[in-house]
Amino acid sequence: MKILIAVIIFSAIILFHEFGHFLFAKLNGIGVTEFSLGMGPRLFSFQKGETRYSLKLLPIGGSCAMVGEDTDEEDLPGSFNAASVGGRISVVAAGPVFNFILAFVLAVIIVGFVGYDPAEVVEVDSGSPVAEAGLEKGDVITEYNGYHVDLAKDLYVYMYLNDLKEGDTVIMKVKHDGETRTITYTPDVSVRYLLGFNRSDASSMTVESLIDGMPLQEAGLQAGDTITAINGTEIADGEAYDAYLEEHPLSNEPVEITYDRDGLDYTATITPREYRTPQLGFSYNLGYTKTSGLQVLKYGALEIKYMVRTTLLSLKELVTGQLGFQNLSGPVGVVDAIGTTYEQSKSEGALMLWMNMLNMAVLLSANLGVMNLLPLPALDGGRLVFLVIEAIRRKPVNREIEGRIHLAGLMLLMALMVVVMYNDILKIF
């Protein structure tokens, strides 16, 4: 069921994108030879007028094939290149624009049902630097270190991608009783000593993963090992571990760790690593607030703005090396993510299940719109670059050269898709 829903959502988004191209091709008198959903061999098709409508085997794409689209024939009646440059720009841009339209409509439905998430301060630590700087419960954060904040999720994503470092100064703008204030402060630092491992859940002492460069990894522990004692004190489970740390906080003094691996006991003496974390000194809302009327349209638009900004920020992180190719997902990863969201949402009731499905559709549709507008060969954005150049020069770029550039871009894109799909499969299995 979850795979079927994922395929339906993914296919609907692609279909709407291609319909944008199709509609504007027709409006500009350009013939469409085939309008298809999917890739590969045809499963089903029928002819109506000049256009063949097809459903193909692989539900991971679609196409709107136009007359003369990949040739330099301008005198062919109804061909793509015979249309005005403005008309061709509208045809190419229509696909991504329709993705944004679809995302906006779905976002409005979501906001109408569940509301929006204001970045409202819900708690301020007493005596903290931010409290002394004037931040109060109920203030709504509108800017954080120069980054405009419309929604709480804006703030969350920015903080996730931009770690606060010791000594950093935080500058925030907040709304307080309709008045905008500027809050400037330097966060306190929390000092902890860590062993450097993650557990699968709070009740377990089995090592799920090790943190690179931290003491347990350097001592040779591996994922799957189970910590059974610290300094000779038996640690039966996660609760016993937490109780031990409360009574014997870790410091820069060495400790002896006993762990089980494949039924055998081993010991390792390690020195916990100091870990210093700046403390914001406040927490903010991550829940939803109901709204109505024109506010629904406003916050629906802000949801799309958030999706677009997040996509662009992620691309920036990818280009600068902060994110790697392993963080990318293709059709296989997208279907898996939708399926996982579906399974996790079933227990929350029918309304939240479908709101989460719609939210995935909003994210994917806005993401597809942004990605297709990137000025790269073979993408809509790359084609728009050549059309804008043609509009400025008042004559087209050599069609043969343009075709070769798009073909090279398509080959690179297909190679990237293979790599991403391989990573998706590895992550799933």
C-alpha positions as CSV (number, residue, x, y, z in Angstrom):
1,M,0.0,0.0,0.0
2,K,2.7,2.5,1.0
3,I,4.6,1.9,-2.3
4,L,1.4,2.4,-4.3
5,I,0.7,5.7,-2.5
6,A,4.3,6.8,-3.0
7,V,4.1,6.0,-6.8
8,I,0.8,7.9,-7.1
9,I,2.2,11.0,-5.4
10,F,5.4,10.9,-7.4
11,S,3.5,10.3,-10.7
12,A,1.0,13.1,-10.0
13,I,3.7,15.6,-9.5
14,I,5.5,14.7,-12.7
15,L,2.2,14.6,-14.6
16,F,1.3,18.1,-13.5
17,H,4.8,19.3,-14.5
18,E,4.5,17.8,-18.0
19,F,0.9,19.1,-18.2
20,G,2.3,22.7,-17.9
21,H,4.6,22.1,-20.9
22,F,1.7,20.5,-22.8
23,L,-0.9,23.2,-22.1
24,F,1.5,26.1,-23.1
25,A,2.6,24.2,-26.2
26,K,-1.0,24.0,-27.3
27,L,-1.6,27.6,-26.4
28,N,1.4,28.6,-28.6
29,G,0.3,26.5,-31.6
30,I,3.1,23.9,-31.1
31,G,2.2,20.3,-32.0
32,V,2.7,17.6,-29.3
33,T,3.5,14.2,-30.7
34,E,3.4,12.3,-27.3
35,F,2.3,13.1,-23.8
36,S,3.5,10.3,-21.5
37,L,3.8,9.4,-17.9
38,G,6.7,7.1,-17.0
39,M,9.7,6.0,-18.9
40,G,10.6,2.9,-21.0
41,P,8.3,0.6,-22.9
42,R,4.6,1.6,-23.3
43,L,2.1,-0.3,-21.2
44,F,-0.9,1.5,-22.6
45,S,-1.5,4.3,-25.1
46,F,-4.1,5.9,-27.3
47,Q,-4.1,8.5,-30.1
48,K,-6.2,11.6,-30.0
49,G,-5.7,14.0,-32.8
50,E,-2.0,14.6,-33.3
51,T,-1.0,13.5,-29.8
52,R,-0.4,10.0,-28.5
53,Y,-1.1,9.7,-24.7
54,S,1.0,6.9,-23.1
55,L,1.5,5.2,-19.8
56,K,5.0,3.7,-19.6
57,L,6.6,0.9,-17.5
58,L,8.9,2.9,-15.2
59,P,7.0,5.5,-13.1
60,I,10.0,7.7,-12.5
61,G,9.5,10.4,-15.1
62,G,7.4,11.7,-18.0
63,S,7.6,13.6,-21.2
64,C,5.9,16.1,-23.5
65,A,7.4,15.5,-26.9
66,M,6.8,18.4,-29.2
67,V,7.1,18.7,-33.0
68,G,10.6,19.8,-34.1
69,E,11.8,20.2,-30.5
70,D,15.2,18.6,-31.1
71,T,15.8,19.8,-34.6
72,D,16.7,23.1,-36.2
73,E,13.7,23.1,-38.6
74,E,11.8,26.4,-38.1
75,D,9.6,26.2,-41.2
76,L,7.9,23.0,-40.1
77,P,4.3,23.8,-39.3
78,G,3.5,23.7,-35.6
79,S,7.2,23.0,-34.7
80,F,8.7,24.2,-31.4
81,N,11.3,26.3,-33.1
82,A,8.7,28.0,-35.3
83,A,7.1,29.6,-32.3
84,S,8.1,33.0,-31.0
85,V,11.0,33.1,-28.5
86,G,8.6,34.4,-25.9
87,G,6.2,31.5,-26.6
88,R,9.0,29.0,-26.3
89,I,10.1,30.5,-23.0
90,S,6.6,30.2,-21.6
91,V,6.4,26.5,-22.7
92,V,9.7,25.6,-21.1
93,A,9.0,27.6,-17.9
94,A,5.5,26.3,-17.5
95,G,6.6,22.9,-16.1
96,P,8.4,24.3,-13.1
97,V,5.8,27.0,-12.6
98,F,3.0,24.4,-12.5
99,N,5.0,22.5,-9.8
100,F,5.0,25.7,-7.7
101,I,1.3,26.2,-8.4
102,L,0.5,22.6,-7.3
103,A,2.7,23.0,-4.2
104,F,0.9,26.2,-3.3
105,V,-2.6,24.7,-3.7
106,L,-1.6,21.7,-1.5
107,A,0.1,23.9,1.1
108,V,-3.1,26.1,1.4
109,I,-5.1,22.9,2.0
110,I,-2.6,21.8,4.7
111,V,-2.6,25.3,6.4
112,G,-6.4,25.3,6.3
113,F,-6.6,22.1,8.2
114,V,-3.6,22.2,10.6
115,G,-2.4,25.8,10.6
116,Y,1.1,27.2,10.6
117,D,4.1,27.1,12.9
118,P,5.1,30.6,14.2
119,A,8.7,30.9,15.7
120,E,7.3,31.9,19.1
121,V,9.4,31.7,22.2
122,V,7.9,29.3,24.6
123,E,10.5,29.3,27.4
124,V,13.5,31.5,28.4
125,D,16.1,30.2,30.8
126,S,16.1,32.4,33.9
127,G,19.4,34.3,34.4
128,S,20.7,33.3,31.0
129,P,22.4,35.9,28.7
130,V,19.4,36.0,26.4
131,A,17.1,36.6,29.3
132,E,19.3,39.5,30.4
133,A,19.3,40.8,26.8
134,G,15.5,41.1,27.0
135,L,14.0,38.1,25.3
136,E,10.6,37.1,26.8
137,K,8.2,34.3,26.5
138,G,5.7,35.0,23.7
139,D,8.1,36.9,21.6
140,V,8.0,35.9,17.9
141,I,11.4,35.6,16.2
142,T,11.5,37.3,12.8
143,E,15.2,37.3,12.1
144,Y,18.2,35.2,13.3
145,N,21.7,36.3,12.5
146,G,20.5,38.1,9.4
147,Y,18.4,35.2,8.2
148,H,14.7,36.2,7.8
149,V,12.4,33.9,9.7
150,D,8.7,33.4,8.6
151,L,8.1,30.1,10.3
152,A,9.6,28.0,13.1
153,K,10.9,25.5,10.6
154,D,12.9,28.3,8.9
155,L,14.8,28.8,12.2
156,Y,15.2,25.1,12.7
157,V,16.8,24.5,9.2
158,Y,19.1,27.5,9.5
159,M,20.3,26.4,13.0
160,Y,20.8,22.9,11.7
161,L,22.9,24.0,8.7
162,N,24.8,26.7,10.7
163,D,26.1,25.3,14.0
164,L,26.5,27.9,16.8
165,K,30.1,28.0,18.0
166,E,31.6,29.1,21.3
167,G,32.0,32.8,21.4
168,D,29.5,33.5,18.6
169,T,27.3,36.5,19.0
170,V,23.6,36.0,18.3
171,I,21.6,38.9,16.9
172,M,17.8,38.3,16.7
173,K,14.9,40.5,15.8
174,V,11.6,39.7,17.6
175,K,8.1,41.0,17.7
176,H,6.9,41.9,21.1
177,D,3.4,43.3,21.5
178,G,3.5,44.5,17.9
179,E,6.9,46.2,18.4
180,T,10.1,45.0,16.8
181,R,13.1,44.6,19.1
182,T,16.7,43.6,18.5
183,I,18.2,41.1,20.9
184,T,22.0,40.7,21.0
185,Y,23.8,38.3,23.3
186,T,26.7,35.8,23.6
187,P,25.4,32.3,24.7
188,D,26.7,30.5,27.7
189,V,28.6,27.3,27.1
190,S,27.7,23.9,28.5
191,V,30.7,21.7,29.3
192,R,30.2,17.9,29.2
193,Y,32.5,14.9,29.0
194,L,31.5,12.2,26.5
195,L,32.4,8.6,25.6
196,G,31.3,9.0,22.1
197,F,28.6,6.5,21.2
198,N,25.0,6.3,20.2
199,R,22.4,3.8,21.4
200,S,19.4,2.5,19.5
201,D,17.1,3.5,22.3
202,A,17.3,4.9,25.9
203,S,16.9,1.4,27.5
204,S,19.8,-0.3,25.6
205,M,23.5,-0.2,26.2
206,T,24.3,-1.8,22.8
207,V,26.4,0.5,20.7
208,E,24.5,1.4,17.6
209,S,27.2,3.8,16.2
210,L,30.4,5.4,17.3
211,I,31.2,9.1,16.9
212,D,34.3,9.7,14.8
213,G,37.4,10.7,16.7
214,M,35.8,10.1,20.1
215,P,37.3,7.9,22.9
216,L,35.3,4.7,22.4
217,Q,36.1,4.6,18.7
218,E,39.8,5.2,19.4
219,A,39.7,2.4,22.0
220,G,38.5,-0.1,19.3
221,L,34.9,-0.6,20.2
222,Q,32.5,-1.5,17.3
223,A,28.9,-1.1,16.5
224,G,27.1,-4.1,18.1
225,D,29.3,-4.2,21.2
226,T,27.3,-3.9,24.5
227,I,28.7,-1.9,27.5
228,T,28.3,-3.9,30.6
229,A,30.2,-2.0,33.3
230,I,32.0,1.3,34.1
231,N,34.8,1.3,36.7
232,G,33.6,-2.1,37.9
233,T,30.0,-1.0,38.4
234,E,27.6,-3.2,36.5
235,I,25.5,-1.4,33.9
236,A,22.5,-3.6,33.2
237,D,20.6,-1.2,31.0
238,G,20.2,2.4,29.9
239,E,18.4,3.4,33.1
240,A,21.4,2.0,35.2
241,Y,23.8,4.0,32.9
242,D,21.9,7.2,33.4
243,A,21.8,6.6,37.2
244,Y,25.6,5.9,37.2
245,L,26.3,9.2,35.4
246,E,24.2,11.2,37.7
247,E,26.1,9.8,40.7
248,H,29.5,9.7,39.0
249,P,29.6,12.5,36.3
250,L,32.2,11.9,33.7
251,S,35.3,14.2,33.8
252,N,38.7,14.3,32.3
253,E,39.7,11.4,34.6
254,P,40.2,8.0,32.9
255,V,37.5,5.3,33.3
256,E,37.5,1.6,32.7
257,I,34.8,0.3,30.3
258,T,33.8,-3.3,30.2
259,Y,32.0,-4.4,27.1
260,D,30.6,-7.6,25.6
261,R,31.4,-8.7,22.0
262,D,30.1,-12.0,20.7
263,G,29.7,-13.4,24.3
264,L,33.3,-12.4,25.4
265,D,34.1,-9.6,27.8
266,Y,36.7,-7.0,27.0
267,T,38.0,-3.9,28.9
268,A,39.3,-0.6,27.7
269,T,40.6,2.3,29.7
270,I,39.6,5.6,28.1
271,T,39.6,9.3,28.9
272,P,36.2,11.0,28.2
273,R,36.5,13.9,25.8
274,E,35.4,17.4,26.7
275,Y,32.5,18.6,24.6
276,R,31.5,22.3,24.8
277,T,28.1,23.3,23.5
278,P,26.8,26.9,23.3
279,Q,23.4,27.1,24.9
280,L,20.7,29.3,23.2
281,G,19.0,29.9,26.5
282,F,15.5,29.7,25.0
283,S,13.2,27.2,23.3
284,Y,10.7,28.0,20.6
285,N,7.4,26.6,19.3
286,L,7.5,23.6,16.9
287,G,3.7,23.0,17.0
288,Y,1.0,24.4,14.8
289,T,-1.4,27.3,15.3
290,K,-4.8,27.5,13.5
291,T,-5.5,30.3,11.2
292,S,-8.3,31.3,8.7
293,G,-9.3,33.6,5.9
294,L,-6.7,35.3,3.8
295,Q,-4.0,34.2,6.4
296,V,-4.4,30.7,5.0
297,L,-3.2,32.0,1.6
298,K,-0.4,34.0,3.2
299,Y,1.0,31.1,5.2
300,G,0.5,28.7,2.2
301,A,2.7,31.0,0.2
302,L,5.3,31.1,3.1
303,E,5.3,27.3,3.2
304,I,6.4,27.3,-0.5
305,K,9.0,30.1,0.2
306,Y,10.4,27.8,3.0
307,M,10.6,24.8,0.7
308,V,12.3,26.8,-2.0
309,R,14.8,28.4,0.4
310,T,15.5,25.0,2.0
311,T,16.2,23.4,-1.4
312,L,18.6,26.3,-2.3
313,L,20.4,26.1,1.1
314,S,20.8,22.4,0.6
315,L,22.3,22.9,-2.9
316,K,24.7,25.5,-1.4
317,E,25.8,23.0,1.2
318,L,26.2,20.3,-1.5
319,V,28.4,22.7,-3.7
320,T,30.5,23.8,-0.7
321,G,31.1,20.2,0.4
322,Q,29.1,20.5,3.7
323,L,26.8,17.8,2.3
324,G,27.9,14.8,0.3
325,F,26.4,12.7,-2.5
326,Q,25.2,10.2,0.1
327,N,22.7,12.9,1.2
328,L,21.1,13.0,-2.2
329,S,18.0,11.0,-3.0
330,G,16.5,10.0,-6.3
331,P,13.2,8.3,-7.2
332,V,13.9,5.2,-5.2
333,G,14.8,7.2,-2.1
334,V,11.8,9.4,-2.6
335,V,9.4,6.5,-2.8
336,D,11.1,5.0,0.3
337,A,10.8,8.3,2.2
338,I,7.1,8.6,1.3
339,G,6.5,5.0,2.4
340,T,8.3,5.5,5.7
341,T,6.3,8.7,6.4
342,Y,3.1,6.8,5.6
343,E,3.9,3.9,8.0
344,Q,4.9,6.4,10.8
345,S,1.8,8.5,10.3
346,K,-0.8,5.7,10.4
347,S,-1.0,5.7,14.2
348,E,-1.7,9.5,14.2
349,G,-5.1,9.1,12.6
350,A,-6.5,9.6,9.1
351,L,-6.3,13.4,9.1
352,M,-2.6,13.6,10.0
353,L,-1.8,10.7,7.7
354,W,-3.1,12.5,4.7
355,M,-1.7,15.9,5.8
356,N,1.7,14.3,6.0
357,M,1.2,12.8,2.6
358,L,0.2,16.2,1.2
359,N,3.2,17.7,2.9
360,M,5.5,15.2,1.2
361,A,3.8,16.2,-2.1
362,V,4.4,19.9,-1.4
363,L,8.1,19.3,-0.7
364,L,8.6,17.2,-3.8
365,S,6.7,19.5,-6.1
366,A,8.5,22.6,-4.9
367,N,11.8,20.7,-5.0
368,L,11.2,19.6,-8.6
369,G,10.3,23.1,-9.6
370,V,13.6,24.5,-8.2
371,M,15.8,21.7,-9.5
372,N,14.3,22.1,-13.0
373,L,15.0,25.8,-13.1
374,L,18.7,25.3,-12.4
375,P,20.7,26.7,-15.4
376,L,22.1,23.3,-16.3
377,P,22.1,21.6,-19.7
378,A,19.2,19.1,-20.2
379,L,17.1,20.8,-17.5
380,D,14.4,23.3,-18.2
381,G,16.6,26.0,-16.7
382,G,19.4,25.2,-19.1
383,R,17.0,25.5,-22.0
384,L,15.7,28.8,-20.7
385,V,19.3,30.1,-20.7
386,F,19.6,29.5,-24.4
387,L,16.2,31.0,-25.1
388,V,17.0,34.2,-23.1
389,I,20.3,34.5,-25.0
390,E,18.3,34.2,-28.2
391,A,15.9,36.9,-27.1
392,I,18.8,39.2,-26.3
393,R,20.8,38.5,-29.5
394,R,17.6,38.4,-31.6
395,K,18.9,35.2,-33.2
396,P,19.3,31.6,-31.9
397,V,22.4,30.0,-30.7
398,N,23.6,27.4,-33.2
399,R,21.1,24.6,-32.8
400,E,23.6,21.9,-33.3
401,I,25.9,23.2,-30.6
402,E,23.0,23.7,-28.2
403,G,21.8,20.1,-28.9
404,R,25.3,18.7,-28.2
405,I,25.4,20.6,-24.9
406,H,22.0,19.4,-23.8
407,L,23.0,15.8,-24.8
408,A,26.2,16.0,-22.7
409,G,24.1,17.4,-19.8
410,L,21.6,14.6,-20.2
411,M,24.4,11.9,-20.1
412,L,25.8,13.4,-17.0
413,L,22.4,13.7,-15.4
414,M,21.7,10.0,-16.2
415,A,25.0,9.0,-14.7
416,L,24.2,11.0,-11.5
417,M,20.8,9.3,-11.3
418,V,22.5,5.9,-11.4
419,V,24.9,6.9,-8.6
420,V,22.0,8.4,-6.5
421,M,19.8,5.3,-7.1
422,Y,22.7,3.0,-6.1
423,N,23.1,5.1,-2.8
424,D,19.3,4.9,-2.3
425,I,19.3,1.2,-2.5
426,L,22.3,0.9,-0.2
427,K,20.5,3.1,2.4
428,I,17.4,1.0,2.2
429,F,19.1,-2.4,2.5
